[in-house]
């Protein structure tokens, strides 16, 4: 089924099925954003859809997820995309694959690429002491014999705390300027490498370092060197008016009615750690970049060896971590920001993103060269998104084997 004929009748049918008119299967001539549609592929997108759609609907019911958008991609382009449910339950607004969600901590590795671009320019090395590159801002409480290094920052082993600092979007308080926040908050609670403690504060410091090394405002650097470079034109720290028009309402589950109810939109003191909005098509581009060699449309963003380092387990002593939603096969752990795991000879990466009312997930199989991106307005829906991501990559592997 495609949206090439019977537009009005098709829209009604998609509404009944819970599949948006922006969904793309084999042979769709164009997406609603005017970009080229996913090309026909021998992987059998129709069979992939038939396997995934009932499981996605089950996940939405079990996880109280109002809307669910998904894209499957390989190293060349999108294989299949679809949207289910409603982005606004009160208005009965069908979700589409152009619906905008908060992508949360799936953004962290994008910020890491920005920092590693500075490393490739000789600004620092991963084993360097971070405080040596800071001046007005310093990491307080550091043991000089056990300094915090850049590698520690990017693997949640720095000893910096989690931190968040919420502010409602329309409230009377706002996050402080980044430098002031770090000056007030940047202190370790334990020496590095004692344990893995997921730290949003560490990634706020990453943003400050990108800004300091590049000499450009952090937000502008990310827009130009990451999002524009990867054609991610519907990803932003603050949604544009055109993006706001497509913004999904965040929902949590009411403890009394056990039904989704809208919740407040949040900013945070640690906004560089994941207060970012985007679409599932842009997330798929991000996954696709990580399936490759550090280039995008012939332009190099990272050296292949640097991208490979991001996807290499950094500390063997921390292999076997419990990741959100139970993600991982054999010995999951951290690369440079990415969650990593193996299954036999195959290497996988992933990361979730979660703030109240939104859950996101991205995952890829670097060995086979395909991946999945999911955005939802469900709350803490990690186990359901992990299950669908695992299934999606397994189904794609089956179809790849079938086509050979």
N, C-alpha and C positions, 0 to 999 in steps of 0.2 A: 504494500500500500504506500503511495506517495501522495504529495499534495499537488500533483501536476494537473488533475482534472477535477471537475465538480467541486470548486472551492467552497461554496456555501454548504453543500451537502457534506463535504469532507470535514469541515469544521465541526458540524454537529456530531458527526460520527466520532471524531477524535475526542470531543467532549465526553461522549458516552464511554469511550474506551479509556479515558484518562490519559491519552497520548496527544501531546500538543501538535498543532499544525506546523511547528518548526522542526519536528522530528525528521530525520533523514534516513532513508534506507537506500537500497540499490537504485541507481538511475535517477535520483532527484536532480532536476536541472540547476537549481540554485537555492541557496539559503535565504532566509528573510533579510539578512544583513547585506545582501548583494555580493557576497564572496562566493567563489566557486564551491559547488557542492562536493561532498565526499565522492571520490571517484568510484566507479564500479570496481569490485575487488573479488578475486577468486576465493576469498576466505569465507564466502557464504554469509553475508550480513543478514539475510533473511532468517537463516537458521540460528544465528547468534541471537537475533531479536526474539525468536520464538522460545529460546531457552531462558533468556534473561527477563522478559517482561513479566511473566507470572511471579517470578521470585522477587522482582522489584516491588510489585504490588503487595506481596506478602510482607516484605520488609517494611513498607509504608504503614501497613495495618499494625504490625507488631511493634513498630517503633514510634507510632503516632507522628508520622512524618507527613505534613500537609502537601509538600511538593518535592519532587526528586528529578534532577536533571543529570544526564550522563552522556559522556562521549568516550568511545573507544577509538584508539589511534594506533598507527604503526609509525615507523620512522619517516614515511613519506607523507602521510596525511590522515585525515579522519576516515574511519571505517564505518562507524554507525553512531548516531546521536538520537536522543529522545528526551522528552520531558513528560512528566506525569503529575497529576494532581493540580492543586490550586495554590498560587503564590499569595493570594488574599482570600481567605475563607469567607469573610463577610461579603465581599463584592463578587465572589465566585469567579475570580480572575484565573483563567487557565495558565499554568506555567508554560513557558517555552524555553528553548535552549538559549534564548537571548535574555532570559530573566536574570537579574543581578542579585547576587547573594554576598554576604560577608565571607571571605575565603579563609580568615583566621590564620593559623600557624602554617598552613601550606605555603604562606608567603616567606617564611623564615629562610628557606634555602635560596630564594631569589635574592634576598639581602646578602646571603653568603657569597653568591656569585659576584655581586658588586664589590665585596671586600676582597675576594680572591683576584679580581681584576687589578686591584691595587697591589696585591702581592706580586703579580706577574710583572708589574712595572718596577719592582725592586724596592717597594716602600717598607716591607717588613718580611719576616719569615715566620712560619707557623710555630716554631719553637721559641720565638722571641718573647721576652717579658713585656706584657701589655703596658704596664705602668711607665716603662721607659719611653713610650710614645705619647703619654698624656702629660698635661701640664696643669692647668687650673683644675681639671677633673682628675682625681686619683682613686684607685681601688683601695679603700681603707681596710685595715685589719689584716693585710697580707703578711705572711711570714716570709722574710727575704730569702730564707733557705728553700722555700717552696713557692716560687712566684707563679702568678696566673699568666699563662701563655695564650696566644691566639688559638692554638689547638684546643685548649681547655674551654675557651668561650664557645667554640663551634661544636662541642660534644657534650655540653651540659655537665662538665666535670670541674668547673671553675671554682665551686664553692659559693657562687653568688646565689641568692634565694630566687624563688619563683617570681614573686611580685605580680601586680596587675594594676591596682589603683583605678577602679571604675568611676566614670562620670556619665550621667545620662546625657544623651545628645542634646536635649532641650532643657537641661537643668541649668542651675545658676553657677556651677563650677565647671572649669575646663582643665585639661591636663596642663601642667606647667611647661615652659620651654624645655627642650630636651637637655640642654647643658645644665640648667638649674636643677632639673629632676635628678640627673646623674650625680651632681655635686652633693645633693642632699641624701641620696639613696645608695650610692655605690659602695657597698661594703660586703666582704665575704663573711660567711657564718662558719666556715670550716676550710681547711686547706684543700687545694686542688687534688683530684684523683682519689679522694676518700670514698666517694660514691657518686652516682649519677643523680642529680637533682635538676629537673626540668626548669630552666631559668629564662623567663621573659626579660628579666633585667639584663642578662648577658647580651641579648639581641638588641636591646636599646643601646647598649654600648657599641655593638657592631655598627649601628646606624651612625653614631657619633664618629666612629673611626673612619667610616666611608667618607663622611663629610670632611673630616680633617685631612685625610690623605689626598682626596680628589680636589679640594678647594672649591667644591660646588655644594650648594644646599642639598641635603640628602634626598628630599623628595624629587627635586629636579634631576638629580643624578639617576635615581631609579627610573623615572619616566623615560629619560633619553637612552640610557645605556642598557636597561633591562626590558621594560615594557615596549617602548617604540622599536627597539632592536629586534624583539621577538614578535612584532605585529600584534601585541596585546593591547589593543586600543580601547577595550572596554574594561580596563582594570585601573583602579584609582584609589588613593588614600581618602579623598572626599569625592563621592559620586557627583558626576556632572549632572546638570538638570535633565539631560536626555537619559542618563543612567537612572536617576531617581524615578523617572516615569516607569521604569521596568523593575523597580526594587521590590523584592519579596518581603513580606511582613515576617518578623521573627516570632516563633511560637514556642511555648513551653506547655507542659501538661498540667492542667488544673488538678490538684490533689483530691478535690471533692467530686467533680464530674468525670475525672479521668479522660477528659477531652482536651485537644489543643486549645490554648487561649493565647492571645497576643501578649507580648512582653515588651519591656522598654528597650530602646536602642541604646547601645553603650559606646562611649569613647573610653580610653584608658591612658594612664600615665605611660604605659609601656607600648604605646601605639605602633612603634616600628616592629614589634614582635608579631603583628598580625591584624591590626585594625585596617583592613584593606578590602575593597569590594571588587567583584569581577563576575565574569560569565564562565560557564563551563567550557565554551569554545576556547577562551583564552587559557583556561587551566589545561586544556588538552595540548595547546601549543607549548606550554611550560613542560608538560610531561614529554612531549615529542623532542624538545631540545635535550632533555636528559637521557633520551634513548640514543642520542647521536654522538658526535665527536667534538662538540664545542662550537660548531658553526651553525649559522642559520642563513639559508638562502645564499650560501657562498661567503658570508661574512663571519669572521671568527670573533666570538665573544670570549671564549676561554681556550687555552691550549688543551688538547685532548688529554694530556697527562694530568692536568689540573682537574678536569672534570672526572677523570678516573679516580683521582684521590678523594674527591667528594663522595664517591661511591665505593670507597674502601673502608672496611672496619678499622677504626683507629686504635681501640684499646681492647685487646683480647680478654683482659680480665673482667670486662663488663659485658661480654657476650652472654646471651641468654636472658636479656632484660624482658620484663613484662611491658609490652607496648599497649597503647590505648586500644580498646576493642578486641584485645587478644590477637593482634596482628603478628604475623611472622611464622615462619616454618622452622628452620634449623638455626639455633643460636642467634636470635635477633639482637642487634646492637646499633650503635651510632657510627656512621661515617662522619663526614663534615656536614653536620645538620641532618642529613637524610637518615631515616630508619633503613636498616639493611638486614637482609636475611637470605639464606640459600635454601634450595631444595634440590638435592643431588648436585648436578653440575650447573644448575641455573641460578642466576643472581637477580634478586628483586630489591627494589627500593620503594619507599612509601612515606607518607606523612599525613596526619590528620590536621584539621583546623576546627576549633570550637569556641564559640562565645554563646551566651544565652540566646537561644532561638535559632541558631544556625549550626550545622555540622557539615564539614567538607572533608573530602578524602581524595588523594591522588596516589597512584601506584603504577609501577612499571616493571617489566621483565626485560632487563638489559641484555640478557643472553639471546632471547628470541627477537627482541626489538618491537614490542608492543606494550600498550599501557591503557589506563583508564583514569578518567577524572569524574568526580561526582560532587555536586553542590546541592544542598537541601536547606529548607527552613524548619528542620526538626531539631530538637534539643538533645544533646548528648546521645546521638544516634550511632556512635562509633561501631558497636558490634555489628549492626545491620549493614553499614557501609563497607566494613571490612569483609563481611561474608559475600556481598555482591561483587566487590572488587576481586576477591579470590576466584569466585565463580566465573566472572567475566574473562579473566586471563586464562583460566583453564579451558573455557569454551573456545576462546580464540586459538589456543594451542591445538585443540582438537581439530578445528577447521583448517588450520595451517597444515596439519598432518594429512587431512582429507584431500587437500588441494594438490598435494605432491604426487 
